Amino acid sequence: MTILVCGEALVDLVPQDGGPTLAPRLGGGPFNVAVALGRLGSDVQFLSRISTDPFGRDLVAWLEASHVGLDVLQRGPELTTLALTTLGSDGSAEYSFYAEGTADRLVEDPATIPESVTAASFGTLSLLYEPGASVYAALLARLHDDGVVTMLDPNIRPAAMTDGDGYRLRFRGWLPSVDVLKVSVEDAAWLAEGPSGTTPADWLAAGVTAVVITRGGDGITVVTAGGEVSVDGVTVEVADTIGAGDTVHGAMLHHLTGHGVDGPDALRGLDDDAWRRAAEFAVRAAAITVSRPGADPPWASEVTDG
């Protein structure tokens, strides 16, 4: 079973040692998800458009070193998207983006998708910035119609979303094509605002099978039509939270596909215990990521999947 991760790869500019110097860190939500999956041992392919500039070469090298397949990756001469990251006193991150005309926005619809793909991941800026956003949205719908398990993390970045209500309307249109929706508590609150706001109950009614809600250091809650399951977080010394949610996303997909979820029917058949085990694995993986600087997900040898 192959997992297809679709979306942007970019470079985070992160303050170094609390001072004015900015250090480049490879990232982007989908990029981090793909790295997490590759390191955990999943068969994963990354669909994006990455620049041929020096940052782009570093991104590709990092994917290869993390055992991520590049069979459907696209390359282009456009510059790499940059994200300026500001860290709070608790290690939380805020972002502003430099993305006009960059490579990941110009992704093209792939002619073919490997027949081995049984799950696909989408999210973050790739579904915000056109023209790539429409390409990814169409692919999300197509893969879902073909019986591929789809997982979406909108990864809300208010600074980049100048038309919040318009985005919420687009988000509602994606829901019938989403099997697993992963959001933070902050994402959920933002998505509930305004005349187009929606809640987890609305998401489930629209066809989503499970809503995975990350609660920072407090853990994860999984909401399904049958109820909800919550697991506590793992206490660690936090370096920063960059990539924590992406690690949860990748770890959940790794666990689910590794435990027999090969289609929407299998996903709908999971009971509370199965969701609890998946969430417990995800919090263990995310705890390792937040314990070290930048988005640096764990390898299989660092986290148990019991």
N, C-alpha and C positions, 0 to 999 in steps of 0.2 A: 504494500500500500504506500502510495506516494502522497505527500502533502504539498500542495502548491501555495506558496506565499506570494501575494500580489500587492505591490505598493512601492513607496519611495525608499531610497537610500540617500542619506544626507550627512553633513558634518555638523556636529554640535560644537560651538565655541564656548568653552566652559571656563569660568574664573579659576585661576590657579593659585592655591594657597591663600585664598581670601583676598588677593590683591587685584590690581587692574590688568594683569597679564592674562590673556585668553589662550587656552590650550585646545587644539582641535581634537575632538573625540568622534569616532565613527558611529553613526546611528541612523535614526529614523525608525518609527515604530515597526513597520513591516520588516525592515532589515534586521532589527533586533529579534523579532519573532523567528525569522529564518535561522539566525545564528543560534538561538536557543534550541530550536528543533534539531539542527545539525549536530550540535554538541551533545544533546541528549541521546542521539543515535537514530533519529527518524530519517527515513528516506525523504528528502525535501528538495524542492526546486524553487528558485526565486525568479519571479516574473517582474521585471522593472526595466527602466532605461537608465543606465549609469553613464556618466560622463567619461570621456577618455582623458580628462585632465588629471593632474597628480592626485587629487583627492579621490577621483573615480578609480584610479588604479589601486589606491590603498583599500577602497571599499571592496573591490573585487578580490584582492589578495586576502582580506579578512574573511570573506565568504568562503573562499577556497580552503583556508586554514581551518575553518569551522565545519568542514565537510558538507557544505551546501552546494547542491547541483546548480549549474548555470546553463543548462541546455536551452532554456527559453529566455535567457537574459538578452536584452538589447543594449547596444552601446551607441553613443553619439558625441559630437564635438561640443555640445552646449556645456555650460558650467555646472558644477555641483551645487545643489541647494545648501544654504547655510542656515543654521538655527543658533541664535544667540541665547544662551542659557544663563539664567540668574538663579542662584541657590539661596534659599531661605536659611534661617538659623537652625531649623530642624532638618535640613538636607533636602527639603522639597524643592522642586524645580519649576520655573516659569520660562516661557519661550517667546521669542519674536523671530520672524522668518524673512529670509532674503531668497525669493523663489521665482522672480519674474524671468521667464524664458529659460529656465533651467532644464536639465536633461530629463528628470523624472516626470515632468509635466507633459512630455511629448511621446510617451509610450504609445505603441500601436497595438491594435488587437492582434493577438497571435493567430497565425493560420491554423495551428493545431495545438491541442493540449495532450500530453502523454496519457495513454489509455489507463495507465496504472494509478492515476490520480483518483483518490477516494475522498479527500478532504481539501478544503481551500480556505485561506485566510485573507481577509481584506481589512482596510482601515486607514485611519489617520489622514494626513494631508492628501494622500492619493485620491480620496473621494471628495476633496474640496476644490483643488485647483484644476481648472480646465486648460487644455482639452482632455488631459488624461483622465479626469474624474468620470467623464461619460464613458470612456473606454472600460474602466474598471467596473462601473456600475452595470454596464451591459454584460460583461463577463460574469459578474456575480449572479445575475439573473439566469444566464445561460447554463452555468455550471449547476446551479440549484435545480433547474429544470431537468438536467441530465442525471440527477440523483446523487450528486456530490454533496457531502456534508459541508456546509458553509459556516464560517465563524467570522464575525465582524466586531471590530473595536473602533468606534468613532473617535476615541482619544481626543476629546474636545479641547481645542486651543482657542479660547475666546479672542485673543489678540489677532488671530488670523481670520476670524469669522466676522466680517464687517456686516453681513446680512444674516443675523442670527435666525430670524423667523423663516427666511428662505431656506436656510440649511435644515431647519427642523422639518420643513415640508418635504425636502428631498429625503431626509432620514426616514420619514414615514413611508415613503415610496419604496425604500429598500427592504423594509421589514418582512414582506411576504417571501423574500428570497434568502432569509437568514435563519439558520437553524440554532446557532449559539450566538448570543449577543453578550459581549464582555464590556462592562462599563465600570468606572470608579463611582463612588458616591457623589463626587463633584460633577462628573459627567451626567449622572442621572438627574441631579438637581437642575443643571443647565438645560437639559433636554425637556424638562417639565415646564419651563417658563413660556410665557406668551400664549397667543391664541392658537399656535400650532403645537403647543407642548403636549408631550405624552409621558406615560408612566409605565413601569414594568407590567402592570395589568393590561395596558393597551398593547404592549409589545407581544405579550403572549397571545392575546386575542387576534393579533395580525398574523400569527403563524409561527412565531419564534418558539422553539422547544424549550430552551433553557436560557435564563439571564444570569450571567456570572457577574456579581458585584464585588469589586475589591474595596476593602475598608482600611487601606493603609496597613499600619502595624496591628490593627485589630483582626485582620484575617479576611475571609472570603465568605460570601453568601451566594448560594445557587438557588434561584427561584424557578420552579416549573409549575405546570398546571396542577400537579399533585401536592404542592406545598413548597417548603423551603428548607434548606440545609445550610448550617453555618459552621465554619471551623475557625479556630483561633489562629492568630499569626504566631510566628516564631520570634522570640526575643533575641535580637542581635544588636551589636553596636553599628549604627547606621553611618556609612560614609556619605552616601547620597541616595536619592530614590530614582535616579535616571535608569530607565529600562526595567523597573520593577513590574509594571503592568504588562509590558511586552513579554517578560519572562513567564508571568502567569498565563498569558495567552498561549505561548509556545508549549509550556509544560502541560496545560490542559489538553491541547490537541495531541501532544505526544502520548499522554496517558490514555486518552480515549481511543485513539487508533491502535495503540499497543494492546488494548484490552477488548478488541473485537468490534469496535464501532467502525463499520465499513459502509454505512449508508444511513439515511434519515430514519428508517424503521428501527435499526439497532439503537440509534440515539434515543428515540422515543421510548424504547423498552427499558432504559436504565432506571433502577430504583434509587431510593435515597442513599443506601449504602454505597452504591457505585459512584454517585456524585460526591459523596463525602470523601471517598478514597482519592478521587481526581483532585478535589480541592486541597486535600492535605498534601498531596504531592506538589501541587502548584505553590503553596505557601512555603514549603521547604526550599523549593528552587528559588523563589523570589527572595527569600531571606539571605541566600548566598549572594545574589546580585547586589542587594542594597548594602552588603557588608564591605564592598570594595568600590572604588571610584568608577564612575562612568557606567555605561551599559556593557557589563561583562558577565553574561549568563554562565551558569555552571555547566560542567561536563558531566557525563553520566556517572563517572567514578566519584563525583562529589555529592551526589544526592541519590537516596534510595527511593525506589518506586515499589513499595511493598503493598 
